[in-house]
């Protein structure tokens, strides 16, 4: 359906991320406290943005962050997410193509 027809998916570490990988769709996955080594999408069509190295508590299994003022999801730089999206946008959609 819709996901199989997607030109690019930007999502959290979630079920849709895994389905996009299964369908070989370009993906930018935003990881917070999840186990990156276990759950990151496979293959060359996906890119992961994370800041786990900056947080000694990551990865974790907390339902609520123990650092509500500064946590691994809030630390994701918008500019880095946009750069990842730009790298994954199919060439047919780029200006001048």
C-alpha positions as CSV (number, residue, x, y, z in Angstrom):
1,X,0.0,0.0,0.0
2,X,1.1,3.4,1.0
3,X,4.4,2.5,2.5
4,X,5.5,0.4,-0.5
5,X,4.8,3.5,-2.7
6,X,6.7,5.9,-0.4
7,X,9.7,7.7,-1.9
8,X,11.2,8.4,1.5
9,X,10.1,7.6,5.1
10,X,11.3,9.7,8.1
11,X,10.3,7.9,11.3
12,X,11.2,6.9,14.8
13,X,12.6,3.5,15.8
14,X,9.3,1.8,15.2
15,X,7.3,-0.8,13.3
16,X,7.0,1.4,10.1
17,X,10.8,1.7,10.1
18,X,11.1,-2.1,10.0
19,X,8.4,-2.4,7.3
20,X,10.2,0.2,5.2
21,X,13.4,-1.8,5.4
22,X,11.6,-4.9,4.5
23,X,10.1,-3.1,1.5
24,X,13.5,-1.6,0.6
25,X,12.3,2.0,0.9
26,X,14.7,4.8,1.6
27,X,14.4,5.7,5.3
28,X,15.8,8.1,7.8
29,X,15.3,6.6,11.2
30,X,15.5,8.7,14.4
31,X,16.8,6.7,17.3
32,X,16.6,7.7,20.9
33,X,17.0,5.2,23.7
34,X,16.5,2.0,21.5
35,X,19.1,-0.6,21.1
36,X,20.8,0.7,17.9
37,X,23.0,-2.3,17.3
38,X,20.0,-4.6,17.4
39,X,17.2,-2.6,15.9
40,X,18.7,-0.3,13.3
41,X,17.4,-0.9,9.8
42,X,19.6,-3.1,7.6
43,X,20.8,-2.2,4.1
44,X,22.2,0.7,2.3
45,X,18.9,2.6,1.7
46,X,18.5,3.7,5.3
47,X,20.3,6.1,7.5
48,X,20.1,6.5,11.3
49,X,20.4,9.7,13.2
50,X,21.1,9.3,16.9
51,X,23.1,10.9,19.8
52,X,23.5,7.8,22.0
53,X,27.3,8.4,22.4
54,X,26.4,11.5,24.4
55,X,24.3,9.7,26.9
56,X,25.8,7.1,29.3
57,X,22.3,5.8,29.9
58,X,21.6,4.9,26.3
59,X,20.5,2.5,25.2
60,X,17.9,2.0,28.0
61,X,14.5,0.4,28.6
62,X,13.0,3.3,30.5
63,X,9.4,4.2,29.7
64,X,10.1,7.8,30.8
65,X,13.5,9.4,30.4
66,X,15.4,10.0,33.6
67,X,16.8,13.2,32.0
68,X,13.7,15.1,31.1
69,X,15.6,18.4,30.6
70,X,18.0,17.0,28.0
71,X,17.5,13.6,26.6
72,X,18.7,11.6,23.6
73,X,15.7,12.4,21.4
74,X,15.7,16.1,22.2
75,X,19.4,16.1,21.4
76,X,18.9,15.1,17.7
77,X,20.0,18.1,15.7
78,X,17.3,19.3,13.2
79,X,20.1,20.2,10.7
80,X,21.5,16.7,10.8
81,X,18.0,15.1,10.3
82,X,17.5,17.4,7.3
83,X,20.9,16.6,5.9
84,X,20.1,12.9,6.1
85,X,16.8,13.5,4.4
86,X,18.6,15.3,1.6
87,X,21.0,12.4,1.1
88,X,18.1,10.0,0.9
89,X,15.8,12.0,-1.4
90,X,15.6,10.2,-4.7
91,X,17.6,11.9,-7.5
92,X,14.4,12.4,-9.5
93,X,13.1,14.8,-6.9
94,X,16.2,16.9,-6.5
95,X,16.4,20.3,-8.1
96,X,18.1,20.4,-11.5
97,X,17.5,16.6,-12.1
